[in-house]
Amino acid sequence: MSAADRRREAETSAGRAAGYCWMEHPDGGRHCTRRPHSDRQHVDHYRGRESVTDTHGTEWTD
């Protein structure tokens, strides 16, 4: 397993351990920060916000 694969696996493990869905955005660089869920709606509450007062950032459907 390459170093990049190990890093990606560690990121996924950490995101899930924190209680997030952690599905990666199709364009990369963002992960779903909702609790684990069964619907197809994902949102990264931290990245993609227009200002610090926005309640969520990037949203997508898988």
C-alpha distances in whole Angstrom, upper triangle without the diagonal:
4,7,8,6,7,10,11,10,12,15,15,16,18,20,21,22,24,26,25,24,21,21,20,23,23,23,21,21,23,23,25,27,29,29,27,30,30,32,30,31,29,30,28,31,30,29,31,35,38,39,38,41,39,38,35,33,31,31,30,30,27
4,5,5,6,9,10,11,12,14,16,17,18,20,21,22,24,26,25,24,21,21,20,22,22,22,19,19,22,22,25,26,29,29,28,30,31,32,30,31,28,29,27,30,28,27,30,33,36,37,36,39,37,37,34,31,29,30,29,30,27
4,5,5,6,9,10,10,12,14,15,16,18,20,21,22,25,24,23,20,21,19,21,22,21,18,18,20,20,23,25,28,28,27,30,31,32,30,31,28,28,25,28,26,25,28,31,33,34,34,37,35,34,32,30,28,29,29,29,27
4,5,5,6,9,10,11,12,14,15,16,18,20,21,23,21,21,18,18,15,18,18,17,14,14,17,17,20,22,25,26,25,27,29,29,27,27,24,24,22,25,23,22,24,28,30,32,31,34,32,32,29,26,25,26,25,26,24
4,5,5,6,9,10,11,12,14,15,17,18,20,22,20,19,16,16,15,17,17,18,15,15,17,17,20,21,24,24,23,25,26,27,25,26,23,24,22,25,24,23,25,28,32,33,32,35,33,32,29,27,25,26,24,25,22
4,5,5,6,9,10,10,12,14,15,16,18,20,19,19,16,17,16,19,20,20,17,17,18,17,20,21,24,24,23,25,27,28,27,27,24,25,23,25,24,23,26,29,32,33,32,35,33,32,29,27,26,27,26,27,24
4,5,5,6,9,10,10,12,14,15,16,19,18,18,15,16,14,17,18,18,15,14,15,15,18,19,22,22,22,24,26,27,26,26,22,22,20,22,21,20,23,26,29,30,28,31,30,29,26,24,23,24,24,25,23
4,5,5,6,9,10,11,12,14,15,17,15,15,12,12,11,14,15,15,12,12,13,12,15,16,19,20,19,21,23,24,22,22,19,19,17,20,19,18,21,24,27,28,27,30,28,27,24,22,20,21,21,21,19
4,5,5,6,9,10,11,12,14,16,15,14,12,12,12,16,17,18,15,15,15,13,16,17,19,19,18,20,22,23,22,23,20,20,19,21,21,20,23,26,30,30,29,31,30,28,25,24,22,23,22,22,20
4,5,5,6,9,10,10,12,14,14,15,12,14,14,17,19,20,16,15,15,14,16,16,19,19,18,21,23,25,24,24,21,21,19,21,20,20,23,25,29,29,28,30,29,27,25,24,23,24,23,24,22
4,5,5,6,9,10,11,13,12,12,9,11,11,14,16,17,13,12,12,10,13,13,16,16,16,19,21,22,21,21,18,17,15,17,16,16,19,22,25,26,24,26,25,23,21,20,19,20,20,21,20
4,5,5,6,8,10,11,10,9,7,9,9,13,15,16,13,13,12,9,11,12,14,14,13,16,18,19,18,18,15,16,14,17,16,17,20,22,26,27,25,27,25,23,21,20,18,19,18,19,17
4,6,5,6,9,10,10,11,9,11,13,16,19,20,17,16,15,12,13,13,15,14,13,17,19,21,20,21,18,18,17,19,18,19,23,25,28,29,27,29,27,25,23,22,21,22,21,22,20
4,5,5,6,9,9,11,9,12,13,17,20,20,17,15,14,12,13,12,14,14,14,17,20,22,21,21,18,17,15,17,16,17,21,22,26,26,24,26,25,23,21,20,20,21,21,22,21
4,5,5,7,6,8,6,9,11,14,17,18,15,13,11,9,9,8,10,10,11,14,17,18,18,17,14,14,12,13,13,15,18,19,23,23,22,23,22,19,17,17,17,17,18,19,18
4,5,5,5,6,6,9,12,15,18,20,17,16,14,11,10,9,10,9,8,12,15,17,17,17,14,15,14,15,16,17,21,22,26,26,24,25,24,21,19,19,19,19,19,19,18
4,5,7,10,10,13,15,19,22,23,20,19,17,14,13,12,13,11,11,15,18,20,20,20,18,18,16,17,17,19,23,24,28,27,25,26,25,22,21,21,21,22,22,22,22
4,6,9,9,13,15,18,21,22,20,18,15,12,12,9,10,9,11,14,18,19,20,19,16,15,14,14,14,17,20,21,25,24,22,23,22,19,18,19,19,20,21,22,21
4,7,9,12,15,17,21,22,20,19,16,12,11,8,8,6,7,11,14,16,17,16,14,14,13,14,15,17,20,21,25,25,22,23,21,18,17,18,19,18,19,19,19
4,5,9,11,14,17,19,16,15,12,9,7,5,5,5,6,9,13,14,14,13,11,10,10,11,12,14,17,18,22,22,21,21,19,16,14,15,15,15,15,16,16
4,6,9,12,15,17,15,15,12,8,6,6,6,5,4,7,10,11,11,11,8,10,10,12,14,15,17,19,23,24,22,23,20,18,15,15,14,13,13,13,12
4,6,9,12,14,12,11,9,5,5,6,8,9,8,10,13,13,13,12,9,10,9,12,12,13,16,18,21,22,21,23,20,18,15,14,13,13,13,13,12
4,7,9,12,10,11,8,5,5,8,9,11,9,11,12,12,10,10,8,9,10,13,14,14,16,18,22,23,23,24,21,19,16,15,13,12,10,10,9
4,6,8,6,7,6,4,6,10,12,14,13,14,15,15,12,12,9,10,9,13,13,12,14,17,20,22,22,24,21,19,16,14,11,11,10,11,10
4,5,5,7,5,6,7,11,13,16,15,16,16,15,12,11,8,9,9,12,13,11,12,15,18,20,21,22,19,18,15,12,9,9,7,9,8
4,5,9,9,9,11,15,16,19,18,18,18,16,13,13,11,12,12,16,17,14,14,18,20,23,24,25,22,22,18,15,11,11,9,9,8
4,7,8,10,13,16,18,21,21,21,21,20,16,16,13,13,13,16,16,13,13,16,19,21,23,25,22,22,18,15,11,12,10,12,12
4,6,8,11,14,17,19,19,20,21,20,17,16,13,13,12,15,14,12,12,16,19,21,22,24,21,21,17,14,12,13,12,14,13
4,7,11,13,16,19,19,20,22,21,18,17,14,13,10,13,11,9,10,14,17,18,19,21,19,19,16,13,11,13,13,16,15
4,7,9,12,15,16,17,19,18,16,14,10,9,6,10,9,7,9,12,15,17,17,19,16,16,12,10,8,10,10,13,13
4,6,9,12,12,14,16,15,13,12,8,7,6,9,9,9,11,14,17,19,18,20,17,16,12,11,9,10,10,12,12
4,6,8,9,10,13,12,11,9,5,5,5,8,9,10,12,14,17,19,18,19,16,14,11,10,9,8,9,10,11
4,7,9,11,14,14,13,11,8,6,5,6,8,10,12,13,17,18,16,17,15,12,10,10,10,10,12,13,14
4,6,8,11,11,11,9,7,7,7,8,11,13,15,15,19,19,18,18,16,12,10,12,12,11,12,13,14
4,6,10,11,13,11,10,10,11,11,14,16,19,19,23,23,21,21,19,15,14,15,16,14,15,15,16
4,7,9,11,11,10,12,13,14,17,18,20,21,25,26,24,24,22,19,17,18,17,15,15,14,14
4,6,8,9,9,11,14,15,18,20,21,22,25,26,25,25,22,19,17,18,17,14,14,12,13
4,7,9,10,13,16,18,21,22,23,24,28,29,28,28,25,22,19,20,19,16,14,12,11
4,6,8,12,15,17,20,21,21,22,25,27,27,26,23,20,18,18,16,13,11,9,9
4,6,10,13,16,19,19,19,21,23,26,26,25,22,20,17,16,14,11,8,5,6
4,7,11,13,16,16,16,17,20,22,22,22,18,16,13,13,11,7,6,5,7
4,7,10,12,12,13,15,18,20,20,20,16,14,11,10,8,6,5,6,8
4,6,9,9,10,11,14,16,16,16,13,11,7,7,6,4,6,9,11
4,6,6,8,9,13,14,14,14,12,10,7,6,5,6,9,12,13
4,6,8,8,11,12,11,11,9,7,4,5,7,9,12,15,17
4,7,7,10,10,9,11,9,9,7,6,8,11,14,17,19
4,6,9,10,10,12,10,11,8,5,6,10,13,16,18
4,6,9,10,12,10,11,8,4,5,9,12,15,18
4,5,7,8,6,8,6,4,7,10,14,17,20
4,7,8,7,10,9,8,10,13,16,20,23
4,5,6,9,10,9,12,15,19,23,25
4,6,8,9,10,13,16,20,24,26
4,6,9,11,14,16,20,24,26
4,6,7,11,13,17,20,23
4,7,11,12,15,18,21
4,7,8,12,15,18
4,7,10,14,16
4,7,11,13
4,7,10
4,7
4
